Amino acid sequence: MPTLRTLAFQAWFRLSRPMTLGVRAAVENAEGRVFLVRHTYTNGWFMPGGGVERGEPALEALRRELIEEGGIRLTAEPQVFGFYSNHHNFRNDHVLLYRVPFGSWEQVGATSAGEIAETAWADPHDPPADITAGNRRRLEELYRGVPISPYWAPRT
């Protein structure tokens, strides 16, 4: 059984070094375009996704976020594409990226209330000019064969 000192140290460690995890997805339609969202609270275009809640499996977070942001319901397991450090955004933050090919999802009603300002199906080879750097880089990795970086966004 751990000592009180050990338990206190473990609690301090968890509080001082929390890890956060987010999920995003490259959702593809029949024309080979990818689904992007623009949020009401930040600038730029993003692949849909969000944070994984405490005790929530990453895949369930992805399912929840896709329905909320785009009315996209998974009908098959998505493919894990990459796992990225997002430390420039928040210390010890990580992003798990999935690829959701056409035929593995269906359209349903989006459930987000006021979070999404705009959605679009974009050409992954020519995304909107104001897509965020990290999302642009992921599209290049997925669709242009650019080497996979361990970082979500370029290091500064």
C-alpha positions in Angstrom: 0.0 0.0 0.0 1.4 3.4 -0.9 2.4 5.8 1.8 0.7 9.2 2.4 3.9 10.9 1.0 3.7 8.8 -2.2 0.0 9.5 -2.6 0.6 13.3 -2.1 3.4 13.2 -4.7 1.3 11.4 -7.2 -1.5 13.9 -6.7 0.9 16.8 -7.2 2.4 15.2 -10.3 -1.1 14.8 -11.9 -2.1 18.3 -11.1 1.2 19.9 -12.2 1.5 17.9 -15.4 -2.0 17.3 -16.8 -2.2 15.9 -20.3 -5.0 16.9 -22.6 -6.2 15.0 -25.7 -8.2 16.2 -28.6 -9.5 14.4 -31.7 -10.0 15.6 -35.2 -11.1 13.9 -38.4 -10.6 14.2 -42.1 -14.1 13.3 -43.2 -14.3 12.7 -47.0 -17.3 12.9 -49.3 -18.0 11.1 -52.6 -16.2 13.9 -54.5 -13.0 13.5 -52.5 -13.6 16.8 -50.6 -13.0 17.1 -46.8 -15.4 18.6 -44.3 -14.2 21.7 -42.5 -15.7 23.9 -39.8 -15.3 27.5 -38.7 -16.0 28.1 -35.1 -17.7 31.1 -33.5 -15.0 31.5 -30.9 -11.7 31.3 -32.9 -10.4 32.2 -36.4 -9.7 29.9 -39.2 -11.0 26.6 -40.7 -10.6 23.3 -38.9 -11.2 19.7 -39.4 -14.1 18.8 -37.1 -13.2 17.6 -33.6 -12.6 18.6 -30.1 -11.5 17.6 -26.6 -11.7 14.2 -25.1 -13.6 14.3 -21.8 -12.3 12.7 -18.6 -13.2 9.0 -18.8 -14.3 9.1 -22.4 -12.6 6.9 -25.0 -11.1 8.9 -27.9 -13.3 7.2 -30.5 -16.5 8.1 -28.5 -15.3 11.8 -28.4 -14.8 11.7 -32.1 -18.3 10.3 -32.6 -19.8 13.0 -30.3 -17.9 15.8 -32.0 -18.7 14.8 -35.5 -22.4 14.7 -34.7 -22.3 18.0 -32.8 -20.3 20.0 -35.4 -21.4 18.4 -38.7 -24.2 16.0 -38.3 -21.9 13.2 -39.3 -22.6 9.8 -37.8 -20.0 7.1 -38.2 -21.3 3.9 -39.6 -17.9 2.1 -39.6 -14.7 2.4 -37.7 -12.5 5.3 -38.8 -8.8 4.9 -39.5 -6.3 6.4 -37.1 -3.9 8.5 -39.2 -1.6 10.1 -36.6 -0.9 11.2 -33.1 0.5 14.7 -32.7 2.0 16.9 -30.0 0.2 20.2 -29.8 2.4 21.8 -27.1 2.5 25.1 -28.8 -1.2 25.5 -28.0 -1.2 24.1 -24.5 1.5 22.4 -22.5 1.2 18.6 -22.8 -1.7 18.7 -25.3 -2.0 16.0 -28.0 -4.3 15.5 -31.0 -5.4 12.1 -32.4 -6.3 12.4 -36.1 -8.7 10.0 -37.8 -9.5 9.5 -41.5 -13.2 9.0 -42.2 -13.5 7.8 -45.8 -16.7 8.2 -47.8 -19.1 5.3 -47.2 -18.2 5.1 -43.5 -20.6 7.8 -42.3 -24.1 9.1 -42.9 -25.6 12.6 -42.6 -27.8 13.3 -39.6 -28.8 16.6 -37.9 -26.0 18.5 -36.2 -26.5 19.1 -32.5 -24.1 22.0 -31.9 -25.9 25.1 -30.5 -24.0 28.2 -31.6 -20.5 26.7 -31.7 -20.2 26.4 -35.5 -20.3 29.6 -37.6 -19.9 27.9 -41.0 -19.1 24.5 -42.6 -17.7 23.6 -46.0 -16.6 20.7 -48.2 -13.1 21.7 -49.4 -10.7 20.4 -51.9 -7.9 19.0 -49.7 -5.3 20.0 -52.4 -6.6 23.6 -52.3 -8.1 24.4 -48.9 -9.4 27.8 -47.9 -6.6 30.4 -47.4 -7.5 30.9 -43.7 -7.3 27.2 -42.7 -5.1 26.9 -39.6 -1.5 25.9 -40.1 -1.9 22.6 -38.3 -5.0 21.6 -40.3 -3.3 22.6 -43.5 -0.3 20.5 -42.6 -2.5 17.4 -41.9 -4.2 17.8 -45.3 -0.8 17.9 -46.9 0.3 14.7 -45.1 -3.0 12.9 -46.0 -3.4 14.0 -49.6 0.0 15.1 -50.9 2.3 12.6 -49.3 4.2 15.2 -47.2 6.2 13.5 -44.4 4.3 13.2 -41.2 5.4 15.6 -38.5 5.1 14.8 -34.8 3.8 18.3 -34.2 0.2 19.4 -34.9 1.3 22.9 -35.9 4.7 24.2 -37.1 7.1 24.9 -34.3 8.0 28.5 -33.8 
